[in-house]
Amino acid sequence: MTFKTYIQELPEQEDGSIQKFLEFAKNDKDLPDTSDPIKLCEYLYLKLSPELTLAFQKMFLFFAQLEPNNDLPKMYVGNQPLLLNVVNKIVDLQNNDPEYVF
């Protein structure tokens, strides 16, 4: 399953920021149907507030633990340090783009 499929299948969440991210992602028709964290970070970084960025990071890291039921690129499977580094790419993109205005 891709990250987008995972998001679409989740029920309402009690954590407010997670729920806000889910609502955003479920309504974003252009959200890439991929499990590649780099592609997701590049797509999302200008669209998410710091609160929703953290929610995305939490959701993606949880999704990554759903092996073998996810389509996570093989280079990240079992490589937690690399996965954490890549998921933090979204913050690097936000911090280095003057168009990020949150």
N, C-alpha and C positions, 0 to 999 in steps of 0.2 A: 504494500500500500504506500502511496505517496503521502507527503506531509499534508497536502491539500485534502486528500481523501480522509485522512485521520482527523483533520479539523472539522470537515463536514459531518463526520459521524459522531462527534462528541456531543453529549447532552449539556445542558446548562451547568455552569460551574459556580461554586459558592464564592471563590476568590474573585473579587470585583475586577481587578486588572486582567486576570485571565479571561473572564467573561467578556470584557470590553474588546480584548484582542480577538476572541472567537467571533464576536459579532462583526468586527471589522473584516476579518478574513473570510467569513462566510458570505459577506456581501460584496467582496471585491472580485468581480468577474474575471479580472485579468491576473489574479494571483497565479503564478506559474505552477503547473501540475508536476512538481518535481520534489525530490528529496535531497537535492544538492544544496547544502547550506550556503555555499557561496552565491549561487544564483538567487536564492531567497533573500539573502542579506542585501545584495545589489538591487533587488526589486523593492524591498521594503524600507530601506534606510531613510528615505526622505518622507515617508508616509507615516512614520510612527513617532509618537511622543516618547520621552524617556520611560514613562510608565509602561507603555505598550511594547517598547523595545525589550524591556526586562521580561515582560510576559511572553513575548515571542521566544526569547532565549530559554526560558523555563520550559515552555511547551516543546520546543525543538529537542532539548536535551532529554525530556521524558520520552518523546517519540523515538529518539535514537536507542532507547533501552528496550524497545519492543521487538528486538530481533527474535526470530527471523522474519517477522511479519511486516517489516518496513523495507522500503527500497533505498535505504541509505547506501551511498556509493561505498564500494568495498574498502577504499583507502581509509575510511573512518571507522569501520567496524572493529571493535575491540581496541581502538586507539583513542582513549578518552582525552589525553593531553592535546592531540591534534584537533579533535572535535571541539573541545573548549576554546582553543585558539581560533578556529574558524568561526564559531558562533559569535565570538567577540568581534569579528570583522565588522559587524554592523555598527558597533560603537566607533570604531576607527573611521569608517566611512562618514558617519555623522559628524564626528569631531573635525574632520578635514575638508568638509564641503561647506562653503559659505552659504549655500542655498538651504542648508538645514537650519530651520528657524525656531524650533521648539524651545 
